């Protein structure tokens, strides 16, 4: 049962991550805002966001 919950959570994270990455890509969320929220540089935030665009 725990593995099913984990699989469901991973699927949800991938979906939400892809939606958020698209919002960043089309300019609805500025990369500066993402970087600040993640507590990292814009370059690192961009790599993080891009990882969701290619899943």
C-alpha positions as CSV (number, residue, x, y, z in Angstrom):
1,X,0.0,0.0,0.0
2,X,2.8,2.4,0.8
3,X,4.4,1.8,-2.6
4,X,1.1,2.6,-4.3
5,X,0.9,5.8,-2.4
6,X,4.5,6.6,-3.4
7,X,3.8,5.9,-7.0
8,X,0.7,8.1,-7.0
9,X,2.6,10.9,-5.3
10,X,5.4,10.7,-7.9
11,X,2.8,10.9,-10.7
12,X,1.2,13.9,-9.1
13,X,4.6,15.6,-8.7
14,X,5.4,15.0,-12.3
15,X,2.1,16.4,-13.5
16,X,2.2,19.5,-11.3
17,X,5.9,20.1,-12.1
18,X,5.2,19.9,-15.9
19,X,2.4,22.4,-15.5
20,X,4.6,24.8,-13.4
21,X,7.4,24.4,-16.0
22,X,5.0,25.4,-18.8
23,X,3.9,28.4,-16.8
24,X,7.5,29.5,-16.4
25,X,8.2,28.9,-20.1
26,X,5.3,31.0,-21.3
27,X,6.2,33.8,-18.9
28,X,3.4,33.6,-16.4
29,X,5.9,33.0,-13.7
30,X,9.3,34.9,-13.9
31,X,12.4,32.8,-13.5
32,X,13.5,35.3,-10.8
33,X,10.5,34.3,-8.8
34,X,11.2,30.6,-9.2
35,X,14.8,31.1,-8.1
36,X,13.8,33.1,-5.0
37,X,11.2,30.5,-4.1
38,X,13.8,27.7,-4.4
39,X,16.5,29.7,-2.7
40,X,18.9,29.3,-5.5
41,X,20.3,31.1,-8.6
42,X,18.3,31.7,-11.7
43,X,20.6,29.3,-13.6
44,X,20.0,26.5,-11.1
45,X,16.3,27.2,-11.1
46,X,16.2,27.0,-14.9
47,X,17.9,23.6,-14.8
48,X,15.4,22.4,-12.2
49,X,12.4,23.7,-14.2
50,X,13.8,22.2,-17.4
51,X,14.0,18.8,-15.7
52,X,10.2,18.8,-15.5
53,X,9.7,19.8,-19.1
54,X,11.5,16.7,-20.3
55,X,9.8,14.0,-18.1
